């Protein structure tokens, strides 16, 4: 009831300002002010204001938001623990018995073996001079006529 009165007063004040603006021959601005001032009373008449005030001022609604936030927090904590822990307790025990790491359930075996250090003796290193570095660039520029 109080919100309806406040919204009606705001709308009446806005319409008064719109009339003063129209009196000053600023009709476009007056039209915009009138449009904005009719919004609060329109919201009251549709019932949206009562719904919003009922939502904001009820303690059970805020308790419900708290329960939803707690639920979301528990989901995030469980996902983090699952990622760090490497799966369920049964999977960890089976992995410890097998002597290997736990993979995600349903994941395929890695296709590559363990990484081997590169044999540096097989790599041929060619000393490059400053002229060799720019020869490719020069060839491209000449090709395009630059």
C-alpha positions as CSV (number, residue, x, y, z in Angstrom):
1,X,0.0,0.0,0.0
2,X,2.8,2.4,0.9
3,X,4.7,1.6,-2.3
4,X,1.6,2.3,-4.3
5,X,1.3,5.7,-2.7
6,X,5.0,6.5,-3.2
7,X,4.8,5.4,-6.9
8,X,1.7,7.6,-7.5
9,X,3.4,10.6,-5.9
10,X,6.5,10.1,-8.0
11,X,4.4,9.8,-11.2
12,X,2.4,13.0,-10.2
13,X,5.6,14.9,-9.6
14,X,7.0,13.7,-12.9
15,X,3.9,14.8,-14.8
16,X,4.1,18.2,-13.1
17,X,7.7,18.6,-14.2
18,X,6.6,17.6,-17.7
19,X,3.9,20.3,-17.7
20,X,6.4,22.9,-16.7
21,X,8.8,21.8,-19.4
22,X,6.0,21.9,-22.0
23,X,5.1,25.4,-20.8
24,X,8.7,26.4,-21.6
25,X,8.0,25.2,-25.2
26,X,10.4,22.2,-24.9
27,X,7.8,19.6,-26.0
28,X,10.2,16.8,-26.9
29,X,11.8,16.9,-23.4
30,X,8.3,17.2,-21.8
31,X,7.2,14.1,-23.7
32,X,10.2,12.1,-22.5
33,X,9.7,13.3,-18.9
34,X,6.0,12.3,-19.0
35,X,6.9,8.9,-20.4
36,X,9.4,8.3,-17.6
37,X,7.0,9.5,-14.9
38,X,4.2,7.1,-16.0
39,X,6.4,4.1,-15.5
40,X,6.1,3.8,-11.6
41,X,2.3,4.0,-11.7
42,X,2.2,1.6,-14.6
43,X,4.2,-0.9,-12.6
44,X,1.9,-0.5,-9.6
45,X,-1.2,-1.1,-11.7
46,X,0.2,-4.3,-13.2
47,X,1.2,-5.7,-9.8
48,X,4.9,-5.9,-10.5
49,X,5.7,-3.6,-7.6
50,X,3.8,-5.8,-5.1
51,X,5.6,-8.9,-6.5
52,X,9.0,-7.2,-6.1
53,X,8.3,-5.9,-2.6
54,X,7.0,-9.3,-1.6
55,X,10.2,-10.9,-2.9
56,X,12.5,-8.4,-1.2
57,X,10.9,-8.0,2.2
58,X,10.1,-11.7,3.0
59,X,12.7,-13.4,5.2
60,X,11.8,-16.8,3.7
61,X,12.8,-15.6,0.3
62,X,16.2,-14.5,1.5
63,X,16.6,-17.8,3.3
64,X,15.8,-19.6,0.0
65,X,18.5,-17.6,-1.7
66,X,20.9,-18.6,1.1
67,X,20.1,-22.2,0.6
68,X,20.6,-21.9,-3.2
69,X,24.0,-20.2,-2.6
70,X,25.0,-23.0,-0.1
71,X,24.0,-25.6,-2.7
72,X,26.1,-23.9,-5.4
73,X,29.1,-23.6,-3.0
74,X,28.8,-27.3,-2.2
75,X,28.8,-28.2,-5.9
76,X,31.9,-26.2,-6.5
77,X,33.8,-27.6,-3.5
78,X,32.9,-31.2,-4.6
79,X,34.1,-30.5,-8.1
80,X,37.4,-29.1,-6.9
81,X,37.9,-32.0,-4.5
82,X,37.2,-34.5,-7.3
83,X,39.7,-32.9,-9.6
84,X,42.4,-32.7,-7.0
85,X,41.8,-36.1,-5.5
86,X,41.8,-38.1,-8.7
87,X,38.5,-39.8,-8.5
88,X,36.6,-41.8,-5.9
89,X,38.1,-43.9,-3.1
90,X,37.7,-47.2,-5.0
91,X,39.4,-45.7,-8.0
92,X,42.3,-44.5,-5.9
93,X,42.7,-47.9,-4.2
94,X,42.7,-49.7,-7.5
95,X,45.2,-47.3,-8.9
96,X,47.5,-47.7,-5.8
97,X,47.3,-51.5,-6.2
98,X,48.1,-51.2,-9.9
99,X,50.9,-48.7,-9.3
100,X,49.7,-46.2,-11.8
101,X,47.9,-42.8,-11.8
102,X,44.1,-42.6,-11.9
103,X,42.6,-41.4,-15.1
104,X,39.2,-39.9,-15.5
105,X,36.4,-42.6,-15.7
106,X,35.9,-43.6,-19.3
107,X,39.1,-42.0,-20.5
108,X,41.2,-43.8,-23.0
109,X,44.8,-44.8,-22.4
110,X,47.4,-42.3,-23.5
111,X,48.5,-42.8,-27.1
112,X,52.1,-41.6,-26.5
113,X,54.6,-43.2,-24.3
114,X,56.7,-41.5,-21.7
115,X,58.7,-38.5,-23.0
116,X,62.2,-39.2,-24.0
117,X,65.0,-36.7,-23.9
118,X,66.0,-35.6,-27.4
119,X,69.3,-36.9,-28.7
120,X,71.3,-33.7,-29.4
121,X,74.1,-35.5,-31.3
122,X,71.7,-36.3,-34.2
123,X,70.7,-32.6,-34.7
124,X,73.0,-30.9,-37.2
125,X,73.5,-27.3,-36.4
126,X,74.4,-24.9,-39.2
127,X,76.0,-21.7,-38.3
128,X,74.1,-18.8,-39.9
129,X,75.5,-15.5,-40.7
130,X,73.6,-12.2,-40.8
131,X,73.3,-12.4,-44.6
132,X,71.6,-15.8,-44.5
133,X,68.9,-14.5,-42.2
134,X,67.8,-11.9,-44.7
135,X,68.3,-13.8,-48.0
136,X,64.8,-15.3,-47.8
137,X,63.3,-11.9,-47.1
138,X,65.2,-10.3,-50.0
139,X,64.0,-13.0,-52.4
140,X,60.4,-12.4,-51.4
141,X,60.7,-8.7,-51.8
142,X,62.4,-9.0,-55.2
143,X,59.6,-11.4,-56.3
144,X,57.0,-8.8,-55.6
145,X,59.1,-6.0,-57.2
146,X,59.9,-4.2,-54.0
